[in-house]
Amino acid sequence: MRILMIDDDRAMCQSFSFWLKNQGMTVDTAFSGEDGFELARLYEYDIILLDLMLPDISGADVLKHLRASGIMVPVLVLSAIQSPVKKADCFVLGADDYVVKPFDRTEVLARIRAIVRRARGYGSSRVKIGKMVVDMESKIVTIGDQVLPLTAKEYALIELLCLRKGMTVSKAQFLNHLYGGMDEPEMKIIDVFLCKIRRKIQQLSGGEQYIQTVWGRGYILKETAGDTAKGRA
């Protein structure tokens, strides 16, 4: 899951983003509203954590600009402002949730996961694809009664495919999800990762395959294996 945190409290950002990364998240930070909006415009995020009191423009204005620009990524407001009126204003502008600082990290993480699941159309943390079950809470993938042995990066790729189930995910999106623009390897590494994942799935599923190649575009997660675009997965 890739998160954008827009907050001018650098100490809090550093501490919380480090903790989120230890939970398996990819986190980008921006310390001003304009920088945050530019990152949201350039990259694809699963959720934005937004402070209201920023040094240049307000978080409410950032939210307004996001929605006016057609950027519908979920937004969780994290603010010290407790005013019910301010909360209501944020929901009217398009916020998905509002948590008052100081906050409990575990609670915010649970809210992040719930918001992203709802945004992707999932009411539960468990996503089923054929015989395969992906539990985005425990980060465990099972086929039947067996656990699929995955590295952290392999799981991150499956999670991204689940969050975009039925949609084609490009190699560039996979790279951004894994590395966040920092020290990215060559794009062919994605093919290597997915080849290994597919082999593991086939071994436990009796030959079934749910990750298909969309030639020239990327990969897609589907219940039924078969031809896609111009070739076979």
C-alpha positions in Angstrom: 0.0 0.0 0.0 1.4 3.4 -1.0 0.6 6.4 1.3 1.2 10.1 0.9 1.5 12.0 4.2 1.1 15.8 4.0 2.0 17.4 7.3 4.5 20.1 8.3 5.4 18.4 11.6 8.6 16.8 10.4 9.3 14.9 13.6 5.8 13.3 13.6 6.1 12.5 9.9 9.5 10.9 10.3 8.3 8.8 13.3 5.0 7.8 11.9 6.2 7.1 8.4 9.0 4.9 9.8 6.4 3.0 11.8 4.2 2.6 8.8 7.1 1.3 6.7 7.7 -1.3 9.4 4.1 -2.4 8.8 4.8 -3.0 5.2 3.7 0.4 3.8 5.4 2.6 1.2 5.2 6.2 2.5 6.0 9.5 0.8 6.0 12.8 2.8 5.3 16.4 1.9 5.7 19.3 4.3 3.6 21.8 2.5 0.2 21.8 0.8 1.6 22.7 -2.6 4.2 20.0 -2.5 1.6 17.4 -1.4 -0.8 18.4 -4.1 2.0 18.1 -6.7 3.0 14.6 -5.5 -0.7 13.5 -5.6 -1.0 14.8 -9.1 2.2 13.0 -10.3 1.9 9.6 -8.5 -0.7 7.1 -7.7 -1.5 6.6 -4.0 -3.8 4.3 -2.2 -4.6 6.9 0.5 -3.5 10.4 1.6 -3.0 11.4 5.2 -3.7 15.2 5.4 -3.0 17.7 8.1 -5.2 20.9 8.0 -2.7 23.4 9.4 0.0 23.7 6.7 2.5 26.5 6.2 1.3 27.7 2.7 -2.2 26.7 1.9 -4.7 24.9 4.3 -5.3 21.2 4.2 -8.9 22.0 3.4 -7.7 23.9 0.2 -5.5 20.9 -0.7 -8.5 18.6 -0.4 -10.6 21.0 -2.5 -7.9 21.2 -5.2 -7.6 17.4 -5.2 -11.3 16.8 -5.8 -11.6 19.7 -8.3 -8.7 18.1 -10.3 -10.5 14.7 -10.4 -8.0 13.1 -8.0 -10.4 10.8 -6.0 -7.8 9.0 -3.9 -9.2 8.4 -0.3 -8.2 11.1 2.2 -7.8 10.6 5.9 -7.5 14.0 7.8 -5.2 13.9 10.8 -5.6 17.2 12.6 -5.4 18.8 16.1 -8.5 20.8 15.3 -11.4 19.2 17.2 -14.2 21.5 15.9 -17.3 19.5 14.7 -17.9 22.2 12.1 -14.4 21.8 10.7 -14.9 18.0 10.6 -18.2 18.4 8.8 -16.6 20.8 6.3 -13.9 18.3 5.5 -16.4 15.6 4.8 -18.4 17.9 2.5 -15.1 18.6 0.6 -14.6 14.9 0.1 -12.6 13.6 3.1 -13.2 9.9 3.9 -12.4 10.0 7.6 -11.1 12.5 10.3 -9.0 11.6 13.3 -8.0 14.1 16.0 -4.3 14.4 17.0 -2.7 13.0 19.1 -3.8 9.7 17.7 -3.2 6.0 18.4 -1.0 4.6 15.6 -2.7 1.2 15.6 -6.1 2.8 15.3 -5.1 5.0 12.4 -3.5 2.0 10.6 -6.8 0.1 11.0 -8.7 3.1 9.6 -6.3 3.3 6.7 -6.8 -0.3 5.8 -10.6 -0.1 6.2 -10.8 3.1 4.0 -8.7 1.6 1.2 -10.7 -1.6 1.3 -13.9 0.3 1.0 -12.6 2.4 -1.8 -11.7 -0.7 -3.7 -15.1 -2.3 -3.1 -14.1 -4.8 -0.3 -16.0 -4.9 2.9 -13.6 -7.5 4.4 -9.8 -7.7 4.7 -10.0 -11.1 3.0 -10.0 -11.2 -0.9 -10.8 -14.6 -2.6 -9.6 -15.3 -6.1 -10.4 -18.9 -7.1 -8.7 -21.2 -4.6 -6.5 -18.3 -3.3 -7.3 -16.2 -0.3 -5.4 -13.0 0.4 -5.7 -11.6 3.9 -4.6 -8.0 3.8 -4.8 -7.7 7.6 -2.4 -10.6 8.4 -0.6 -10.3 5.0 -1.0 -14.1 4.6 -1.9 -15.7 1.3 -3.4 -19.2 1.4 -4.4 -21.7 -1.3 -6.7 -24.4 0.2 -5.2 -25.0 3.7 -1.6 -24.2 2.7 0.2 -20.9 3.2 1.7 -19.5 0.0 5.4 -18.8 0.9 6.0 -15.2 -0.2 8.8 -12.6 0.4 7.7 -9.1 1.5 8.0 -7.7 -2.0 6.1 -10.7 -3.5 3.3 -10.1 -1.1 3.3 -6.4 -1.9 2.8 -7.2 -5.6 -0.2 -9.5 -4.9 -1.7 -6.9 -2.5 -1.5 -4.3 -5.3 -3.2 -6.6 -7.7 -5.9 -7.4 -5.2 -6.5 -3.7 -4.6 -6.9 -3.3 -8.4 -8.6 -6.6 -9.0 -9.9 -6.8 -12.6 -7.7 -3.8 -13.6 -4.4 -3.9 -15.5 -1.5 -2.8 -13.4 1.5 -1.5 -15.3 5.1 -2.4 -14.5 5.7 1.3 -13.6 2.9 1.1 -11.1 4.5 -2.0 -9.5 7.8 -0.2 -9.3 6.3 2.8 -7.7 4.4 0.6 -5.2 7.6 -1.3 -4.2 10.2 1.4 -4.3 8.4 4.8 -4.3 10.7 6.3 -6.8 13.8 5.6 -4.7 16.6 3.5 -6.1 14.3 1.8 -8.5 15.8 -1.2 -10.4 15.2 -2.0 -14.0 11.6 -2.6 -15.0 12.3 -6.2 -15.9 12.6 -7.1 -12.2 8.8 -7.0 -12.1 8.6 -9.8 -14.6 11.1 -11.8 -12.4 9.0 -11.3 -9.3 5.8 -12.2 -11.0 7.3 -15.3 -12.6 8.3 -16.6 -9.2 4.9 -15.8 -7.7 3.0 -17.5 -10.5 5.2 -20.6 -10.1 4.4 -20.8 -6.4 0.6 -20.3 -7.1 0.6 -23.1 -9.7 2.4 -25.5 -7.4 -0.2 -25.1 -4.6 -3.3 -24.7 -6.8 -2.9 -27.7 -9.0 -1.8 -25.7 -12.0 -4.4 -22.9 -11.8 -3.2 -19.3 -12.4 -4.8 -16.0 -11.5 -2.2 -13.5 -12.6 -2.4 -12.9 -16.3 -0.2 -10.9 -18.7 -1.8 -8.1 -20.7 0.8 -7.9 -23.4 2.4 -4.4 -23.7 0.4 -3.1 -20.7 1.1 -5.1 -17.6 -0.6 -7.7 -15.4 -4.1 -8.3 -14.2 -5.6 -10.5 -11.4 -8.6 -12.5 -12.5 -10.6 -15.5 -11.1 -10.3 -17.5 -14.4 -7.1 -18.1 -16.2 -7.1 -17.7 -19.9 -6.1 -15.5 -22.8 -5.7 -11.7 -22.3 -5.4 -8.9 -24.8 -3.1 -10.4 -27.5 -1.6 -13.4 -25.8 -1.7 -16.1 -23.2 -0.9 -15.4 -19.6 
